[in-house]
């Protein structure tokens, strides 16, 4: 990270936000006539390899005696809430600026910058290693481990048991991890499997991601387990061509899948990850909100940086309207939701990473209008209850999954479609059919079409402007009026076929 342009522009202070403090300190560079010197609370000030005592106060005074220097202050954010430190920063700022001296704070808690100093200390990001950096790290570890192994006493006996080679898949598996995390994951893999085992690396990666509290890996779902939604599938398969090496077609960046609850929105994102054969990451936006001032901003920056570093991955934001509750201006959380929402919108618009962001929502009426404008998402899909053909596909899938024997004839499929059964309700029917007869099982499952009819109609009304995920028979349609028949009776508020 070269910061010479900031010194040339007269910046007297910078804050470098980093997860890897030591790597950030080492990576910061300046070009002549500027010179880099380092400080931390234990070693003091280091100039040309020589150390001299300097505490958190005296280093600020020392800065006024220097010319054209970048003073790297490692973990100095620990002291930024001290009133004396704040005042000394203010007192010495103009002199440092005149002498082209920049106080570069390297830390991971930018929320500790006091309000009075925020305008004086701009924040820049030190990102996780990109693919080329990861490749270099893996190469270094591989060579070092192999050299150490050759010097071991038992080398001749076990030399054929170890494999220090690595592939592009290993490099991709390491994306999204810090330098130290990569070294640990690779070292553990060598100890356990005597090679760079992708599964071992991904397991370690999952543990690290899960430890954040707001991200986790999920298992993709085979595309054959997603019944119906042929228009959505066709769209995704066509966009997959843009990710082929050498393609100059615009890449799919994000999509919103909204519609009736229980109709396969979450399953769609899992299937899309399977289509691309990419990792699937679940991001819990609600969990990003922290109880400490500034913690939410720190969490959302960490999440976005990690996702960007992952590169090729599908990122799922489930029921996003609930996670962004309060972002529309009626929030009682002191603007936390609005701040999170604003950062998320900017990131969605500006990000350059290859990952695909898939948000799901049950009620688009609760989403802020700016979230739905053209450009935020490449496409917005509406998923309605399945039509008769889709019901048949879902029945077949559920019969396979649960070893059930639900009928898949045309009459039964048409009946479920007319009663507007969702995929989730059909799944429950397959489970219950093992313990109850079909009539009892159907009668004991409450249908959204019965007790949420008005809500479903309102969702359909709003979604007329969006793409239908299913072909004509499964597109947005009016509520089917069920005509009573002599051979049917009403049980539990809906039609029940008796013969």
C-alpha positions in Angstrom: 0.0 0.0 0.0 1.7 3.2 -1.2 0.5 6.3 0.6 2.9 8.8 -1.0 0.1 10.6 -2.7 -1.5 11.4 0.7 1.8 12.9 1.9 2.2 14.9 -1.3 -1.3 16.2 -0.9 -0.5 17.5 2.6 -2.4 14.9 4.8 -1.2 15.2 8.4 -3.1 12.1 9.5 -4.6 8.8 8.2 -6.3 5.8 9.6 -5.6 2.5 7.9 -8.3 0.0 8.9 -6.9 -3.5 8.8 -7.6 -7.0 10.1 -3.9 -7.9 9.8 -2.1 -5.1 11.7 1.4 -6.4 11.3 1.0 -7.1 7.6 -0.5 -3.7 7.1 2.4 -2.0 8.9 4.9 -3.9 6.8 3.0 -3.3 3.5 2.7 0.5 3.9 5.2 2.2 1.6 6.3 5.7 0.6 8.4 7.1 -2.2 11.3 9.5 -1.9 11.6 12.2 -0.6 9.3 10.8 2.0 10.5 8.2 4.6 8.6 5.7 6.6 9.3 5.2 10.3 7.4 3.0 12.8 6.1 3.2 16.3 4.3 0.9 18.7 3.7 1.1 22.5 6.2 -1.6 23.3 9.2 -1.0 20.9 8.8 2.7 20.8 10.0 4.6 17.7 12.1 2.7 15.1 14.2 4.7 12.7 16.7 3.0 10.4 16.5 -0.2 12.5 17.4 1.8 15.7 14.8 2.0 18.5 14.3 4.9 20.9 11.9 5.3 23.8 8.7 7.1 23.0 5.3 6.8 24.6 1.9 7.7 23.2 2.3 11.3 24.1 6.0 11.9 23.3 5.6 10.5 19.8 3.2 13.2 18.9 5.6 15.8 20.1 8.5 14.1 18.2 6.4 14.3 15.1 6.7 18.1 15.1 10.5 17.9 14.9 10.5 15.8 11.7 10.3 16.5 8.0 8.7 14.5 5.2 8.0 11.5 7.3 5.2 8.9 7.5 5.0 7.8 11.1 3.3 4.4 11.3 1.5 4.3 14.6 0.6 0.6 15.3 -2.6 0.1 17.3 -2.6 3.8 18.3 -6.4 3.7 18.2 -6.2 2.3 21.8 -5.3 5.9 23.0 -7.6 8.0 20.8 -10.2 8.4 23.6 -7.6 10.1 25.9 -8.5 13.9 26.2 -4.8 14.8 26.3 -4.0 12.8 23.2 -7.0 14.5 21.4 -5.7 18.0 22.4 -2.2 17.2 21.3 -3.4 16.0 18.0 -5.3 19.2 17.5 -2.3 21.4 18.6 0.3 19.7 16.4 -1.9 19.0 13.3 -1.0 22.2 11.3 2.7 22.0 12.0 2.8 18.3 10.9 0.9 19.3 7.8 3.4 22.1 7.0 6.4 19.7 7.5 4.8 17.0 5.3 4.6 14.7 8.3 1.7 12.2 8.3 0.6 10.3 11.4 -0.6 7.0 10.0 -2.7 5.1 12.6 -3.0 1.4 11.8 -5.8 -0.4 13.7 -9.1 -2.3 13.4 -11.4 -0.1 15.5 -12.0 3.2 13.5 -15.1 3.8 15.6 -12.7 5.0 18.4 -11.8 8.1 16.4 -13.5 10.9 18.4 -15.9 13.2 16.7 -13.6 16.2 17.0 -10.9 14.4 15.0 -13.0 12.6 12.4 -12.6 15.4 9.8 -8.8 15.4 10.3 -8.3 11.6 10.1 -9.7 10.1 6.9 -10.1 6.3 6.9 -8.6 4.1 4.2 -9.0 0.3 3.9 -6.3 -2.3 3.9 -7.9 -5.3 2.2 -7.5 -9.0 2.7 -5.0 -10.6 0.3 -6.2 -10.8 -3.3 -5.7 -13.8 -5.6 -2.2 -12.9 -6.6 -1.2 -12.2 -3.0 -2.7 -15.5 -1.9 -0.8 -17.3 -4.7 2.4 -15.8 -3.4 1.6 -16.7 0.2 0.8 -20.3 -0.8 3.9 -20.6 -2.9 6.1 -19.3 0.0 4.6 -21.7 2.5 4.9 -24.6 0.0 8.6 -23.9 -0.6 9.4 -23.3 3.0 7.6 -26.4 4.2 9.4 -28.6 1.5 12.8 -27.2 2.5 12.2 -27.8 6.2 11.0 -31.3 5.3 14.1 -32.1 3.3 16.3 -31.3 6.3 14.4 -33.6 8.6 16.0 -36.8 9.8 13.3 -39.1 8.4 13.2 -37.5 5.0 14.5 -40.5 3.0 11.9 -42.8 4.7 8.8 -40.6 4.2 9.7 -38.4 1.3 7.1 -39.9 -1.0 4.3 -39.5 1.6 4.1 -35.7 1.3 2.9 -33.6 -1.6 3.8 -29.9 -1.5 2.3 -29.0 -4.8 -0.8 -26.7 -5.0 -3.5 -26.0 -7.6 -5.7 -23.0 -8.5 -8.4 -24.7 -6.4 -6.2 -24.4 -3.3 -5.6 -20.7 -4.0 -9.3 -20.1 -4.5 -10.1 -22.0 -1.3 -7.8 -19.6 0.6 -9.5 -16.4 -0.7 -11.2 -14.4 2.0 -8.7 -15.4 4.7 -6.0 -13.2 6.2 -2.3 -14.0 5.8 -2.1 -15.6 9.2 -5.3 -17.6 8.7 -3.9 -18.9 5.3 -0.7 -20.0 6.9 -2.5 -21.8 9.7 -5.0 -23.6 7.4 -2.3 -24.8 5.1 0.0 -25.9 7.9 -2.8 -27.8 9.5 -3.7 -29.5 6.2 -0.1 -30.6 5.8 0.0 -32.1 9.3 -3.3 -33.9 8.9 -3.3 -35.0 5.2 0.4 -34.5 4.1 -0.8 -32.3 1.3 -2.8 -29.1 0.7 -6.3 -30.7 1.1 -9.1 -28.4 -0.2 -11.7 -29.9 2.2 -9.5 -29.3 5.2 -8.9 -25.7 4.1 -12.6 -25.1 3.5 -13.5 -26.6 6.9 -11.0 -24.2 8.6 -12.3 -21.4 6.5 -15.9 -22.2 7.6 -14.9 -22.1 11.2 -13.3 -18.7 10.8 -16.2 -17.2 8.8 -18.7 -18.6 11.3 -16.8 -17.1 14.2 -17.7 -13.6 12.9 -21.3 -14.2 14.2 -22.9 -12.8 11.0 -21.6 -15.1 8.2 -21.7 -18.8 7.6 -21.2 -21.3 4.8 -24.3 -23.2 3.5 -24.5 -26.3 1.4 -25.6 -25.7 -2.2 -28.6 -27.6 -3.5 -28.5 -29.6 -6.7 -30.5 -27.9 -9.4 -32.7 -31.0 -9.9 -34.1 -30.4 -6.4 -35.6 -27.0 -7.4 -39.0 -27.7 -9.0 -40.3 -25.3 -11.5 -39.1 -21.6 -11.8 -38.0 -22.3 -15.4 -37.6 -18.7 -16.3 -35.3 -18.0 -13.4 -33.2 -21.1 -14.2 -32.9 -20.2 -17.9 -31.8 -16.6 -16.9 -29.0 -17.9 -14.6 -27.7 -20.5 -17.1 -27.4 -17.8 -19.8 -25.6 -15.5 -17.4 -23.1 -18.2 -16.5 -21.5 -17.8 -20.0 -20.2 -14.4 -18.8 -17.9 -16.0 -16.3 -16.1 -18.1 -18.8 -12.5 -17.1 -19.2 -12.1 -14.6 -22.1 -15.8 -13.5 -22.1 -16.4 -9.8 -22.4 -20.1 -10.1 -21.5 -21.3 -8.2 -18.4 -21.3 -10.4 -15.3 -24.3 -11.0 -13.1 -23.7 -9.2 -9.8 -27.0 -9.4 -7.9 -30.6 -10.3 -7.9 -33.6 -10.0 -5.7 -36.1 -12.9 -5.4 -39.4 -11.9 -3.8 -42.8 -13.4 -3.5 -45.1 -15.7 -1.5 -43.5 -17.3 1.6 -42.6 -21.0 1.1 -42.2 -20.9 -2.7 -38.5 -21.7 -3.0 -36.7 -18.4 -2.8 -34.0 -19.6 -0.4 -33.8 -22.9 -2.3 -33.2 -20.9 -5.5 -30.1 -19.2 -4.1 -28.8 -22.6 -3.0 -29.4 -24.0 -6.5 -27.7 -21.1 -8.2 -24.6 -21.8 -6.1 -24.8 -25.3 -7.4 -25.1 -24.1 -11.0 -22.0 -22.1 -10.7 -20.3 -24.6 -8.5 -19.3 -21.8 -6.1 -19.3 -21.6 -2.3 -22.6 -20.3 -0.7 -22.2 -17.8 2.0 -25.1 -16.7 4.2 -24.9 -13.1 5.5 -27.2 -12.2 8.4 -27.6 -8.4 8.1 -29.6 -8.3 11.3 -26.6 -9.7 13.2 -24.3 -7.0 11.8 -26.0 -4.5 14.2 -23.8 -4.1 17.3 -24.7 -2.8 20.7 -21.6 -0.6 20.9 -21.4 2.7 19.1 -19.6 2.2 15.8 -19.7 -1.6 16.0 -22.3 -1.9 13.3 -20.2 0.1 10.8 -17.2 -2.0 11.6 -19.1 -5.2 11.2 -20.6 -4.3 7.8 -17.2 -3.1 6.5 -15.6 -6.4 7.6 -18.4 -8.4 6.0 -18.2 -6.5 2.7 -14.4 -6.8 2.6 -14.5 -10.5 3.3 -17.1 -11.1 0.6 -15.1 -9.1 -1.9 -11.9 -11.0 -1.1 -13.8 -14.3 -1.6 -14.2 -13.6 -5.3 -16.4 -16.2 -6.9 -19.1 -17.0 -4.3 -22.9 -16.8 -4.0 -23.9 -14.6 -1.1 -27.4 -15.0 0.3 -29.2 -12.3 2.2 -32.4 -14.0 3.4 -35.6 -12.1 4.2 -33.9 -8.8 3.8 -36.9 -6.7 4.5 -36.8 -7.9 8.1 -33.1 -7.2 8.4 -33.5 -3.7 7.2 -36.4 -2.8 9.4 -36.0 0.8 10.4 -34.0 1.8 7.3 -36.9 3.7 5.9 -36.7 6.5 8.4 -38.9 5.2 11.2 -36.1 3.6 13.1 -35.7 3.8 16.9 -32.0 2.6 16.9 -30.4 6.1 16.6 -29.9 5.8 12.8 -28.0 2.5 13.0 -30.3 0.8 10.4 -30.1 3.8 8.1 -26.3 3.9 8.3 -26.1 0.2 7.6 -28.5 0.5 4.7 -26.6 3.4 3.2 -23.3 1.5 3.3 -24.9 -1.6 1.9 -26.4 0.3 -1.0 -23.1 2.0 -1.9 -21.2 -1.3 -1.7 -23.8 -3.1 -3.9 -23.4 -0.3 -6.5 -19.6 0.0 -6.5 -18.3 -3.4 -5.7 -16.0 -5.0 -8.4 -15.8 -8.6 -7.0 -17.1 -11.5 -9.0 -19.5 -12.8 -6.3 -23.2 -12.9 -6.9 -25.4 -11.3 -4.3 -28.9 -12.9 -3.9 -31.4 -11.2 -1.6 -34.8 -12.8 -0.8 -37.9 -11.0 0.5 -41.4 -12.0 1.3 -42.9 -8.5 1.4 -41.4 -6.0 -1.0 -43.7 -3.3 0.4 -41.5 -3.2 3.5 -38.3 -2.5 1.4 -37.2 1.1 1.0 -37.9 2.4 -2.6 -34.2 3.2 -3.3 -33.4 -0.5 -2.7 -35.6 -1.5 -5.7 -34.5 1.1 -8.2 -32.9 -0.1 -11.5 -29.2 -0.6 -11.0 -29.3 -2.0 -7.4 -30.1 -5.4 -8.7 -29.6 -6.8 -12.2 -33.0 -8.4 -12.0 -35.9 -8.7 -9.5 -37.9 -11.9 -9.6 -41.3 -12.7 -8.4 -42.1 -16.3 -7.2 -45.7 -17.2 -7.0 -47.4 -20.4 -5.8 -46.6 -23.3 -8.2 -48.8 -24.1 -11.2 -49.9 -27.7 -12.0 -46.8 -28.6 -13.9 -44.6 -27.3 -11.1 -46.7 -29.0 -8.5 -46.0 -32.3 -10.3 -42.2 -31.6 -10.2 -42.3 -30.7 -6.5 -44.3 -33.8 -5.7 -41.8 -36.0 -7.5 -38.9 -34.3 -5.6 -40.6 -34.7 -2.2 -41.4 -38.3 -2.9 -37.8 -39.0 -3.6 -36.5 -37.0 -0.7 -38.9 -38.4 2.0 -39.7 -41.8 0.3 -43.3 -40.7 0.2 -46.0 -41.9 -2.2 -48.0 -38.8 -2.9 -50.0 -39.1 -6.1 -48.5 -37.3 -9.1 -51.5 -37.7 -11.5 -52.9 -34.7 -13.4 -56.0 -34.4 -11.3 -54.2 -34.2 -7.9 -51.6 -31.8 -9.3 -54.3 -29.5 -10.7 -56.2 -29.7 -7.3 -53.1 -28.5 -5.3 -52.5 -25.8 -7.9 -56.0 -24.5 -7.7 -55.9 -24.5 -3.9 -52.6 -22.6 -4.2 -50.4 -24.9 -2.2 -46.8 -23.6 -1.8 -43.7 -25.8 -2.1 -43.2 -25.7 1.7 -46.7 -26.9 2.3 -46.3 -29.8 -0.2 -43.1 -30.7 1.6 -44.9 -30.9 4.9 -47.6 -33.0 3.2 -44.9 -35.5 2.1 -43.6 -35.8 5.7 -47.1 -36.1 7.2 -48.2 -38.7 4.7 -46.0 -41.3 6.5 -48.2 -41.0 9.6 -51.6 -40.0 8.4 -53.8 -40.9 5.4 -53.7 -38.3 2.6 -57.1 -36.7 3.4 -56.2 -36.2 7.1 -52.7 -34.9 6.3 -54.1 -32.4 3.8 -56.8 -31.2 6.1 -54.3 -30.5 9.0 -51.9 -28.3 7.0 -53.0 -24.6 7.2 -52.6 -23.0 3.8 -51.3 -19.4 3.4 -53.9 -19.1 0.6 -56.6 -19.4 3.3 -55.4 -17.3 6.3 -53.1 -14.9 4.4 -55.2 -14.3 1.3 -55.2 -10.5 1.5 -51.5 -10.4 2.1 -50.8 -12.6 -0.9 -53.0 -10.5 -3.1 -51.2 -7.4 -2.0 -47.8 -9.0 -2.7 -49.0 -10.0 -6.2 -50.3 -6.5 -6.9 -46.9 -5.0 -6.0 -45.0 -7.6 -8.0 -46.6 -7.1 -11.3 -43.6 -4.9 -12.3 -41.1 -7.7 -11.7 -40.1 -10.7 -13.7 -42.1 -13.9 -13.2 -39.8 -16.7 -12.2 -42.1 -19.3 -13.9 -43.3 -19.5 -17.4 -46.9 -18.4 -18.4 -48.7 -21.0 -16.4 -46.8 -20.0 -13.3 -46.7 -16.3 -13.8 -48.6 -13.8 -11.6 -52.3 -14.6 -11.9 -55.5 -13.6 -10.4 -56.9 -15.6 -7.4 -58.5 -18.7 -8.8 -62.2 -18.8 -7.9 -63.0 -22.3 -6.7 -66.5 -23.4 -7.6 -68.2 -25.8 -5.2 -69.0 -29.2 -6.6 -71.5 -31.7 -5.4 -68.8 -34.4 -4.8 -66.7 -32.0 -2.6 -67.2 -30.6 0.8 -65.6 -27.8 2.7 -63.3 -28.9 5.5 -61.2 -26.4 7.5 -62.1 -23.5 5.2 -61.0 -25.1 1.9 -62.0 -27.6 -0.7 -61.2 -31.2 0.0 -61.4 -33.9 -2.7 -63.1 -37.0 -1.3 -63.0 -39.3 -4.3 
